[in-house]
Amino acid sequence: MTEPKNPTVALRTSHGEVTIELYQKEAPISVENFLAYVDAKHFDGTIFHRVIPGFMIQGGGMDADLRQKSTRKPIKNEADNGLRNQRGTLAMARTSDIHSATAQFFINLKDNAFLDHGGRDFGYAVFGRVTGGMDVVDAIAAVKTGRRGHHDDAPLEPVLIREARRQ
C-alpha cells in the first residue's frame, strides 16, 4: 500500500509561479486550514506585505492597500511536529499568542532554526515547502522595501498573489 500523495498548491504571483508541497501527515491542522483558504480564494489578490532579505517573505492576509482581510478562527500551533524552518519551507505566521495563526504564512529564505519548536519559544509551524519557483521567491525577496503606512519591510510596489490553486 502506497502513502497518499501530499497535496500541492500553485501560487501565481506578480513575479512568477511558486509550487508548494504541503505536509499533510506532519501538519494536518495547518494544511487543512491553508487549503480552506485556497479553496475559498482568500489568497487571490493578497500581497506579500513583509519582505526581509536573508530571512523570510510573508503574505496571505492583506490586500494591495495593506488592509487586513477577515479570517477564519485561529488554529492550534503544530510547531512541535518535528519539521524545521529551513530554506524554502512554509510556516504559519502568528502573533505572540502561540495559537493565533490564521491565514498569514511565510516562506523561509534561509535556515531559521531560532523559529523551530523549543528554539526560543513554542516556535512556528512548518507545513510545506517550495518545490518549484524558489527563484521567484528569491526575486520577491530582492524587491525594494520600506515603510508603508504602519508597516516596516513592506514592498514599495505591491507583490501580488494573483491566484492560489490546488494542483
TORNU-970468 format. One line per field, with one value per residue: residue in one letter; x, y, z of N, C-alpha, C in turn; residue number from 0. Coordinates in Angstrom, 1 decimal, always signed. Atoms other than C-alpha are relative to their C-alpha. Layout:
<recs>
aa <- [A, ...]
n.X <- [X, ...]
n.Y <- [Y, ...]
n.Z <- [Z, ...]
ca.X <- [X, ...]
ca.Y <- [Y, ...]
ca.Z <- [Z, ...]
c.X <- [X, ...]
c.Y <- [Y, ...]
c.Z <- [Z, ...]
i <- [NUM, ...]
</recs>
This chain:
<recs>
aa <- [M, T, E, P, K, N, P, T, V, A, L, R, T, S, H, G, E, V, T, I, E, L, Y, Q, K, E, A, P, I, S, V, E, N, F, L, A, Y, V, D, A, K, H, F, D, G, T, I, F, H, R, V, I, P, G, F, M, I, Q, G, G, G, M, D, A, D, L, R, Q, K, S, T, R, K, P, I, K, N, E, A, D, N, G, L, R, N, Q, R, G, T, L, A, M, A, R, T, S, D, I, H, S, A, T, A, Q, F, F, I, N, L, K, D, N, A, F, L, D, H, G, G, R, D, F, G, Y, A, V, F, G, R, V, T, G, G, M, D, V, V, D, A, I, A, A, V, K, T, G, R, R, G, H, H, D, D, A, P, L, E, P, V, L, I, R, E, A, R, R, Q]
n.X <- [+0.8, -0.9, +0.4, +0.6, -0.8, +0.2, +0.6, -0.9, +0.7, -0.7, +0.2, -0.3, -0.3, -0.4, -1.4, -0.1, +0.7, -0.6, +0.7, -0.2, +0.5, +0.5, -0.3, +1.3, -0.2, -0.6, +0.6, +1.4, +0.9, -0.5, +0.3, +1.4, +0.3, -0.5, +0.8, +1.3, -0.2, -0.2, +1.3, +0.9, -0.7, -0.4, -1.3, +0.0, +0.0, -0.8, -1.4, -1.1, -0.1, -1.2, -1.2, -1.3, -1.0, -0.8, +0.8, +1.2, +1.0, +1.3, +1.2, +1.3, +1.0, +0.4, +0.1, -1.1, +0.0, -0.4, +1.2, +0.1, +1.2, +0.6, -0.5, +0.6, -0.5, -1.4, -0.2, -1.0, -1.4, -0.6, -1.5, -0.6, +0.2, -1.3, -0.5, -0.9, +0.1, -1.2, +0.2, +1.0, +1.2, +1.1, +0.5, +1.1, -0.3, +0.9, -0.3, -0.6, +0.9, -0.5, +1.1, +0.7, -0.2, +1.2, -0.2, -1.3, -1.1, -1.2, -0.9, -1.3, -1.0, -1.2, +0.4, +0.3, +0.2, +0.5, +1.4, +0.5, +0.6, -1.0, -1.2, +0.1, +1.3, +0.6, -0.4, +0.9, +0.3, -0.3, +1.1, -0.2, -1.2, +0.0, -0.6, -0.3, +0.2, -0.8, -0.6, +1.0, +0.0, -1.2, +0.2, +0.9, -0.9, -0.9, +0.7, -0.3, +1.0, +0.0, +1.2, +1.3, +1.0, -0.6, -0.8, -1.4, -0.3, +1.1, -0.4, +0.5, +0.9, +0.6, -0.3, +1.3, +0.4, +1.2, +0.9, -0.5, +0.9, -0.5, -0.4]
n.Y <- [-1.2, -1.2, -1.2, -1.0, -1.1, -1.3, -1.0, -1.1, -1.2, -0.9, -1.5, -0.8, -1.4, -1.0, +0.2, +1.3, +1.1, +0.8, +1.2, +0.4, +1.3, -0.1, +1.1, +0.4, +0.9, -0.6, -1.2, +0.1, -1.2, -1.2, +0.2, -0.1, -1.5, -0.7, +0.5, -0.6, -1.4, +0.2, +0.4, -1.2, -1.1, -1.1, -0.5, -0.7, -1.4, -0.4, -0.4, +0.3, -1.3, -0.1, +0.6, -0.2, +0.8, +0.8, +0.5, +0.6, -0.8, +0.3, -0.4, +0.8, -0.6, -1.4, -0.4, -0.9, -1.3, +0.4, +0.2, +1.3, +0.7, +0.7, +1.3, +1.0, +0.0, +0.5, +1.4, +0.5, +0.0, +1.4, -0.1, +1.2, +1.1, +0.5, -0.7, -1.1, -1.2, +0.0, -0.8, +0.6, +0.6, -0.9, +0.1, -0.8, -1.2, -0.2, -1.1, +0.6, +1.1, +1.2, +0.6, -1.2, +0.1, +0.1, +0.2, -0.4, +1.0, -0.5, +0.9, -0.2, -0.3, +0.7, +0.8, -0.8, +0.9, -0.7, +0.1, +1.4, +0.3, +0.0, -0.8, -1.1, +0.2, +1.1, +0.1, -0.3, +1.3, +0.3, +0.8, +0.2, -0.5, -0.4, +1.1, -0.7, -1.5, -0.6, -1.2, -1.0, -0.4, -0.8, -1.3, -0.8, -0.4, -1.1, -1.2, -1.2, -0.1, -1.2, -0.1, -0.3, -0.1, +0.4, +1.3, -0.1, +1.2, +0.2, -0.4, -1.3, +0.3, +1.3, +1.3, +0.6, +1.4, -0.2, +1.1, +1.2, +1.1, +1.3, +0.6]
n.Z <- [+0.0, +0.1, -0.8, +0.9, +0.4, -0.7, +0.9, +0.4, +0.3, +0.8, -0.3, +1.2, -0.6, +1.0, +0.3, +0.5, -0.7, -1.1, -0.3, -1.4, -0.5, -1.4, -0.8, -0.6, -1.2, -1.1, -0.4, +0.5, -0.3, +0.8, +1.4, +0.2, -0.1, +1.2, +1.1, -0.1, +0.5, +1.5, +0.6, -0.1, +0.8, -0.9, +0.3, +1.3, -0.1, -1.1, +0.3, -1.0, -0.6, -0.9, +0.7, -0.7, +0.7, -0.9, -1.1, +0.5, +0.6, -0.7, +0.7, -0.2, -0.9, +0.3, +1.4, +0.5, -0.7, -1.3, -0.8, -0.5, +0.4, -1.1, +0.0, -0.8, -1.3, -0.2, -0.1, -0.9, +0.5, +0.2, +0.1, -0.6, +1.0, +0.5, +1.2, -0.2, +0.9, +0.9, +1.2, +0.9, -0.6, -0.4, -1.3, -0.3, -0.8, -1.2, -1.0, -1.2, -0.5, +0.7, +0.8, +0.6, +1.4, +0.8, +1.5, +0.4, +0.0, +0.5, +0.7, -0.5, +1.1, -0.5, -1.2, -1.2, -1.1, -1.2, +0.0, -0.2, -1.3, -1.1, +0.3, -0.9, -0.6, +0.6, +1.3, +1.2, +0.6, +1.4, +0.5, +1.4, +0.5, +1.5, +0.8, +1.3, -0.1, -1.1, +0.6, -0.1, -1.5, -0.2, +0.7, -0.9, -1.2, +0.4, +0.3, -0.9, -1.1, -0.9, -0.8, +0.7, -1.1, -1.3, +0.3, +0.4, +0.9, +1.0, +1.4, +0.4, +1.1, -0.5, +0.6, -0.1, +0.2, +0.9, -0.2, -0.7, +0.4, -0.1, +1.3]
ca.X <- [+0.0, +1.5, +1.4, -1.1, +0.5, +0.9, -1.4, +0.3, -0.7, +0.4, +0.8, +0.6, +2.3, +3.2, +6.8, +6.0, +4.7, +5.6, +4.7, +4.3, +4.0, +2.0, +2.9, -0.5, +0.8, +3.0, +0.9, -2.8, -4.4, -2.2, -2.6, -6.4, -6.5, -4.3, -6.3, -9.6, -8.2, -7.0, -10.5, -12.2, -9.9, -8.9, -5.3, -6.3, -5.4, -3.4, +0.2, +3.5, +3.4, +6.6, +9.9, +13.1, +16.0, +18.1, +15.1, +11.7, +8.8, +5.3, +1.9, -1.7, -3.5, -3.6, -4.7, -2.6, -3.7, -2.4, -5.9, -6.2, -8.6, -11.1, -10.1, -11.3, -10.7, -7.1, -5.7, -3.6, +0.1, +1.8, +5.4, +6.1, +5.7, +9.4, +9.7, +12.3, +12.2, +14.7, +15.2, +12.2, +9.8, +6.4, +5.3, +2.3, +2.7, +1.3, +1.3, +2.9, -0.1, +1.2, -2.2, -3.0, -2.2, -5.0, -4.3, -0.8, +2.2, +5.8, +8.5, +11.9, +14.7, +17.4, +17.5, +15.9, +16.5, +15.6, +12.0, +11.8, +9.9, +11.8, +14.4, +13.3, +9.6, +7.0, +8.0, +6.4, +4.7, +6.2, +3.5, +5.0, +7.9, +8.6, +9.1, +9.2, +9.8, +12.4, +13.9, +10.6, +10.7, +14.3, +13.2, +10.4, +13.0, +15.0, +12.3, +12.8, +11.1, +10.4, +7.7, +4.2, +1.5, +2.2, +4.3, +8.0, +9.7, +6.8, +7.5, +7.2, +5.5, +2.9, +3.9, +0.6, -0.6, -2.9, -4.2, -3.7, -5.0, -4.7, -2.8]
ca.Y <- [+0.0, +3.4, +6.5, +9.1, +11.9, +15.2, +18.0, +20.7, +24.3, +26.8, +30.5, +32.6, +35.9, +39.1, +37.8, +34.3, +30.9, +29.1, +25.5, +24.2, +20.7, +20.5, +18.2, +16.6, +13.9, +16.1, +19.2, +18.2, +21.2, +23.8, +22.1, +21.8, +25.5, +26.6, +24.5, +26.0, +29.5, +28.3, +26.8, +30.0, +32.1, +34.1, +34.4, +35.7, +39.4, +39.4, +40.6, +39.6, +42.5, +41.8, +41.1, +40.7, +39.6, +36.8, +35.9, +35.4, +36.7, +36.9, +37.1, +35.8, +38.3, +41.8, +43.4, +45.7, +48.7, +46.9, +46.3, +43.2, +40.6, +38.9, +35.4, +32.1, +31.3, +30.8, +27.3, +25.1, +25.6, +22.4, +23.6, +20.5, +18.3, +17.8, +19.9, +22.6, +26.2, +25.6, +27.5, +27.0, +25.8, +27.5, +28.2, +29.7, +33.3, +34.2, +36.9, +36.4, +34.2, +30.7, +29.5, +32.7, +31.6, +32.2, +32.9, +34.5, +32.4, +32.9, +31.3, +30.9, +32.4, +30.6, +28.1, +29.8, +27.4, +30.0, +29.7, +26.0, +24.5, +25.0, +27.2, +30.3, +29.5, +27.2, +28.0, +28.5, +25.5, +24.4, +22.9, +22.8, +23.5, +25.2, +22.5, +24.9, +28.6, +29.2, +31.7, +33.5, +33.6, +34.9, +37.6, +38.7, +38.8, +41.3, +43.9, +47.4, +47.7, +50.5, +51.8, +51.8, +53.0, +51.3, +48.5, +48.3, +45.9, +46.4, +46.2, +49.7, +48.2, +45.5, +41.9, +40.3, +36.7, +36.8, +33.3, +30.3, +27.0, +23.3, +21.3]
ca.Z <- [+0.0, -1.0, +1.1, -0.3, -2.2, -0.4, -1.8, -3.8, -4.4, -7.0, -6.1, -9.3, -8.2, -10.0, -10.1, -11.4, -10.1, -6.9, -6.4, -2.8, -1.4, +1.8, +4.6, +5.3, +7.7, +9.8, +9.9, +9.3, +11.0, +9.3, +5.9, +6.2, +7.2, +4.3, +1.8, +3.1, +2.4, -1.1, -1.9, -0.7, -2.9, +0.1, -1.1, -4.6, -4.7, -1.5, -1.3, +0.3, +2.7, +4.7, +2.9, +4.9, +2.7, +4.3, +6.5, +5.0, +2.9, +4.5, +2.9, +2.8, +4.9, +3.3, +0.1, -2.0, +0.1, +3.2, +4.5, +6.7, +5.2, +7.5, +8.5, +10.0, +13.6, +14.8, +14.7, +17.0, +16.6, +15.2, +15.6, +17.6, +14.5, +14.0, +10.9, +10.7, +9.4, +6.6, +3.4, +1.1, +3.8, +4.6, +8.1, +9.7, +10.9, +14.3, +17.0, +20.4, +21.2, +20.4, +18.9, +16.9, +13.3, +10.7, +7.0, +7.0, +6.2, +5.4, +3.2, +4.8, +2.7, +4.8, +7.6, +10.6, +13.4, +16.0, +14.8, +15.4, +18.3, +21.5, +19.9, +21.9, +22.5, +21.1, +17.6, +14.1, +12.5, +9.2, +7.0, +3.5, +1.2, -2.2, -4.8, -7.8, -8.2, -5.5, -8.0, -7.9, -4.0, -4.2, -6.7, -4.3, -1.5, -3.6, -4.1, -2.7, +0.7, +3.2, +5.4, +4.0, +6.4, +9.7, +8.1, +8.0, +5.5, +3.1, -0.7, -2.1, -5.2, -4.2, -4.8, -5.6, -5.1, -8.2, -7.6, -5.3, -6.6, -5.9, -8.5]
c.X <- [+0.9, -0.6, -0.8, +0.9, -0.4, -0.7, +1.0, -0.9, +0.9, -0.4, +0.4, +0.2, +0.4, +1.5, +0.2, -0.7, +0.9, -0.8, +0.4, -0.6, -0.3, +0.2, -1.2, +0.2, +0.5, -0.7, -1.5, -0.9, +0.4, -0.3, -1.5, -0.4, +0.4, -0.8, -1.4, +0.1, +0.2, -1.4, -0.9, +0.5, +0.4, +1.3, +0.0, -0.1, +0.6, +1.4, +0.9, +0.3, +1.2, +1.1, +1.2, +1.1, +0.9, -0.8, -1.2, -0.9, -1.4, -1.2, -1.3, -1.1, -0.5, -0.1, +1.0, +0.0, +0.4, -1.2, -0.1, -1.3, -0.6, +0.4, -0.9, +0.6, +1.4, +0.1, +1.1, +1.3, +0.6, +1.5, +0.7, -0.1, +1.3, +0.6, +0.8, -0.2, +1.3, -0.3, -1.0, -1.2, -1.0, -0.3, -1.1, +0.5, -1.0, +0.5, +0.8, -0.8, +0.4, -1.0, -0.8, +0.0, -1.4, +0.4, +1.5, +1.0, +1.3, +0.9, +1.4, +1.0, +1.4, -0.4, -0.1, -0.3, -0.6, -1.6, -0.6, -0.5, +1.1, +1.2, +0.1, -1.4, -0.7, +0.3, -1.1, -0.2, +0.3, -1.1, +0.2, +1.4, -0.2, +0.6, +0.3, -0.1, +0.8, +0.7, -1.0, +0.0, +1.2, -0.2, -0.9, +0.8, +0.9, -0.7, +0.3, -1.1, +0.2, -1.2, -1.1, -1.1, +0.7, +0.9, +1.4, +0.3, -1.0, +0.6, -0.6, -1.0, -0.7, +0.4, -1.2, +0.1, -1.2, -1.0, +0.7, -0.9, +0.7, +0.5, -0.4]
c.Y <- [+1.2, +1.1, +1.0, +1.2, +1.3, +1.0, +1.0, +1.2, +0.9, +1.4, +0.7, +1.5, +0.9, -0.2, -1.4, -1.0, -0.7, -1.2, -0.5, -1.4, +0.2, -1.3, -0.5, -0.8, +0.7, +1.2, +0.1, +1.2, +1.2, -0.2, +0.1, +1.5, +0.7, -0.4, +0.7, +1.4, +0.0, -0.2, +1.2, +1.2, +1.2, +0.6, +0.8, +1.5, +0.5, +0.3, -0.7, +1.4, +0.2, -0.8, +0.4, -0.9, -0.7, -0.5, -0.7, +1.1, -0.4, +0.6, -0.7, +0.7, +1.4, +0.2, +1.0, +1.4, -0.2, -0.1, -1.5, -0.7, -0.8, -1.5, -1.0, +0.1, -0.5, -1.5, -0.4, +0.0, -1.4, +0.1, -1.1, -1.2, -0.6, +0.6, +1.2, +1.2, +0.1, +0.8, -0.7, -0.6, +1.2, -0.3, +1.0, +1.2, +0.1, +1.2, -0.7, -1.1, -1.3, -0.6, +1.1, +0.0, -0.1, -0.2, +0.4, -1.1, +0.7, -1.1, +0.4, +0.2, -0.7, -0.9, +0.9, -0.8, +0.6, +0.1, -1.4, -0.2, -0.2, +0.8, +1.2, +0.0, -1.2, -0.2, +0.3, -1.3, +0.0, -1.0, -0.3, +0.5, +0.4, -1.1, +0.5, +1.5, +0.6, +1.3, +1.1, +0.6, +0.9, +1.4, +0.9, +0.5, +1.2, +1.3, +1.1, +0.1, +1.3, +0.0, +0.4, +0.0, -0.3, -1.2, +0.3, -1.2, -0.3, +0.3, +1.3, -0.1, -1.3, -1.2, -0.8, -1.6, +0.1, -1.2, -1.1, -1.1, -1.4, -0.5, -1.4]
c.Z <- [+0.0, +0.8, -1.0, -0.3, +0.7, -1.0, -0.4, -0.4, -0.9, +0.3, -1.3, +0.5, -1.2, -0.4, -0.6, +0.9, +1.0, +0.2, +1.4, +0.2, +1.4, +0.7, +0.8, +1.3, +1.2, +0.6, -0.5, +0.2, -0.8, -1.5, -0.3, +0.0, -1.3, -1.2, +0.0, -0.5, -1.5, -0.7, +0.1, -0.8, +0.8, -0.4, -1.3, +0.3, +1.3, -0.4, +1.0, +0.6, +0.9, -0.7, +0.7, -0.7, +1.0, +1.1, -0.6, -0.7, +0.6, -0.8, +0.5, +0.8, -0.4, -1.5, -0.4, +0.7, +1.5, +1.0, +0.4, -0.5, +1.2, -0.1, +0.8, +1.4, +0.0, +0.2, +1.0, -0.6, +0.0, -0.1, +0.6, -0.8, -0.5, -1.2, +0.4, -0.9, -0.8, -1.2, -0.9, +0.7, +0.3, +1.4, +0.3, +0.8, +1.1, +0.8, +1.1, +0.7, -0.8, -1.0, -0.7, -1.5, -0.7, -1.4, -0.3, +0.2, -0.5, -0.6, +0.5, -1.1, +0.4, +1.2, +1.2, +1.2, +1.3, +0.0, +0.2, +1.4, +1.0, -0.2, +1.0, +0.7, -0.7, -1.5, -1.0, -0.8, -1.5, -0.5, -1.5, -0.5, -1.5, -0.7, -1.4, +0.1, +1.1, -0.5, +0.1, +1.5, +0.2, -0.7, +0.8, +1.1, -0.4, -0.4, +1.0, +1.0, +0.8, +0.8, -0.9, +1.1, +1.3, -0.1, -0.4, -0.9, -1.0, -1.4, -0.4, -1.2, +0.5, -0.8, +0.2, -0.1, -0.9, +0.2, +0.8, -0.4, +0.3, -1.3, -0.1]
i <- [0, 1, 2, 3, 4, 5, 6, 7, 8, 9, 10, 11, 12, 13, 14, 15, 16, 17, 18, 19, 20, 21, 22, 23, 24, 25, 26, 27, 28, 29, 30, 31, 32, 33, 34, 35, 36, 37, 38, 39, 40, 41, 42, 43, 44, 45, 46, 47, 48, 49, 50, 51, 52, 53, 54, 55, 56, 57, 58, 59, 60, 61, 62, 63, 64, 65, 66, 67, 68, 69, 70, 71, 72, 73, 74, 75, 76, 77, 78, 79, 80, 81, 82, 83, 84, 85, 86, 87, 88, 89, 90, 91, 92, 93, 94, 95, 96, 97, 98, 99, 100, 101, 102, 103, 104, 105, 106, 107, 108, 109, 110, 111, 112, 113, 114, 115, 116, 117, 118, 119, 120, 121, 122, 123, 124, 125, 126, 127, 128, 129, 130, 131, 132, 133, 134, 135, 136, 137, 138, 139, 140, 141, 142, 143, 144, 145, 146, 147, 148, 149, 150, 151, 152, 153, 154, 155, 156, 157, 158, 159, 160, 161, 162, 163, 164, 165, 166]
</recs>
